Amino acid sequence: MFFLQTGSYLFTGIDAAERPLFFFINKGLANNFFDKVMPFVRESNLWVPLYLFMLVFILVNFGKKGWPWILFAICTAAACDLASSRLI
């Protein structure tokens, strides 16, 4: 019971500390340029040509030595996706 009360007090303190920071970032640092650009940058299909270019660039310049780097990049992206969706 004590832990539950302490935990709720802790989250209330964190919430009170984060609220001004949240409003500062979302209202104080907002600008019209990023409001128009960011919806396009978030689109996953926009980045496919860059990923294909990087894949071809690595394979052309490094040949078989580039495959471990490509595998490492894929595993890193998968681990970050899992961490961000399940742990956080």
C-alpha positions as CSV (number, residue, x, y, z in Angstrom):
1,M,0.0,0.0,0.0
2,F,2.8,2.4,0.8
3,F,4.5,1.7,-2.5
4,L,1.3,2.5,-4.4
5,Q,0.9,5.8,-2.6
6,T,4.6,6.7,-3.1
7,G,4.3,5.7,-6.8
8,S,1.3,7.9,-7.4
9,Y,3.0,10.8,-5.6
10,L,6.0,10.3,-7.9
11,F,4.0,10.4,-11.1
12,T,2.1,13.5,-9.9
13,G,5.5,15.2,-9.3
14,I,6.7,14.1,-12.7
15,D,3.5,15.3,-14.4
16,A,3.7,18.7,-12.7
17,A,7.4,19.1,-13.8
18,E,6.7,18.0,-17.4
19,R,3.6,20.0,-18.1
20,P,5.4,23.4,-18.4
21,L,8.1,21.8,-20.6
22,F,5.4,20.2,-22.8
23,F,3.6,23.5,-23.4
24,F,6.9,25.4,-24.0
25,I,7.9,22.9,-26.7
26,N,4.5,22.7,-28.4
27,K,3.5,26.3,-28.2
28,G,6.7,28.3,-27.7
29,L,8.9,26.6,-30.3
30,A,6.1,26.1,-32.9
31,N,6.5,27.8,-36.3
32,N,4.5,27.7,-39.6
33,F,7.3,26.2,-41.7
34,F,7.5,23.0,-39.8
35,D,3.7,22.8,-39.5
36,K,3.6,22.6,-43.3
37,V,6.7,20.4,-43.9
38,M,6.5,17.7,-41.2
39,P,3.3,15.9,-42.5
40,F,5.3,15.2,-45.7
41,V,8.4,14.1,-43.8
42,R,6.5,11.6,-41.7
43,E,5.3,9.7,-44.8
44,S,7.2,6.4,-44.9
45,N,6.9,6.2,-48.8
46,L,8.9,9.4,-49.1
47,W,12.0,7.7,-47.7
48,V,12.0,4.5,-49.9
49,P,14.2,6.1,-52.7
50,L,16.8,7.1,-50.1
51,Y,16.9,3.6,-48.6
52,L,17.2,2.1,-52.1
53,F,20.0,4.5,-53.0
54,M,21.8,3.6,-49.8
55,L,21.4,-0.1,-50.5
56,V,22.7,0.2,-54.1
57,F,25.5,2.6,-53.0
58,I,26.8,0.1,-50.4
59,L,26.6,-2.9,-52.7
60,V,28.3,-1.1,-55.6
61,N,31.1,0.4,-53.6
62,F,31.7,-2.4,-51.0
63,G,30.4,-5.5,-52.7
64,K,30.2,-8.5,-50.4
65,K,31.8,-6.6,-47.5
66,G,28.7,-4.3,-47.4
67,W,26.2,-7.1,-46.5
68,P,27.1,-7.2,-42.8
69,W,26.5,-3.4,-42.6
70,I,23.1,-3.8,-44.4
71,L,22.1,-6.6,-42.0
72,F,23.2,-4.5,-39.0
73,A,21.1,-1.6,-40.2
74,I,18.0,-3.8,-40.6
75,C,18.5,-5.3,-37.2
76,T,19.0,-1.9,-35.6
77,A,15.8,-0.6,-37.3
78,A,13.9,-3.6,-36.1
79,A,15.2,-3.3,-32.5
80,C,14.4,0.4,-32.4
81,D,10.9,-0.3,-33.7
82,L,10.3,-3.0,-31.1
83,A,11.7,-0.9,-28.3
84,S,9.6,2.2,-29.2
85,S,6.3,0.3,-29.7
86,R,6.5,-2.2,-26.9
87,L,8.8,-0.9,-24.2
88,I,8.0,2.8,-24.3
